[in-house]
Amino acid sequence: SFIGEESVAAGEGSILTDNPTWIIDPIDGTTNFVHRFPFVAVSIGFVVNKKIEFGIVYSCIEDKMYTARKGKGAFCNGQKLKVSGQEDITKSLLVTELGSNRDPEAIKIILSNMERLLSIPIHG
């Protein structure tokens, strides 16, 4: 089976089953792409029994290939990735994305979440 982000975004229905399924977003960061903002990728995942087995993200502009496989770790251009180990949130950076949904109820939820996040004394 295949699930394509662009077709789902266009209104086509999609149901994830237990069958082996490829999930593909050929332009992950479509809005960035349209505005020539250089954070765009091709994202591919493979799911079996509704559980992710592996994923690949190719950051086109940066020429970086991120790969991960369940139980095997994550890599960038073949180099193993690891978390920083930073446990103090006040020394951390916070990154968020607001999404494209401008429904008034969705905006209320997003702003409420942002308010909670911004009240944390983060580094930046």
C-alpha positions, 0 to 999 in steps of 0.5 A: 500500500501507499499513502502520499501526503500530497494526495491526502492534502488534496482531499483523498481519503487514506486508511492505514491498515496492517498491510506493509505501507509506504508513506511518502511526502515528496515535498515535505515543507511545501510552503517553504518550497513555494516561498524558496525557504531552504528547509525542504525534504523528501520524506519516506516511511515504511510501516507494517502492522501500523508500526514504523519500521524505518524512515528516510528524510533527504534534505535536498538543499543541505544534501543530507540523508537522514535514516532510521530503523526501528531498534538500529538508531538514526543516522545523518549521511551514515554518521550515528546521531544521538541526543544531547543529554541536556536535561536542564530545559533552561539551557535548551533551544525550543523549536516549534511549527505552527502548521497551516490550519487557520481554523479559529478553534485550531488557532486557539489551541495552538496559541494556548500551547505556545503560551505554555511553551513560552512561559518556560525559561528556555535558553532561546 
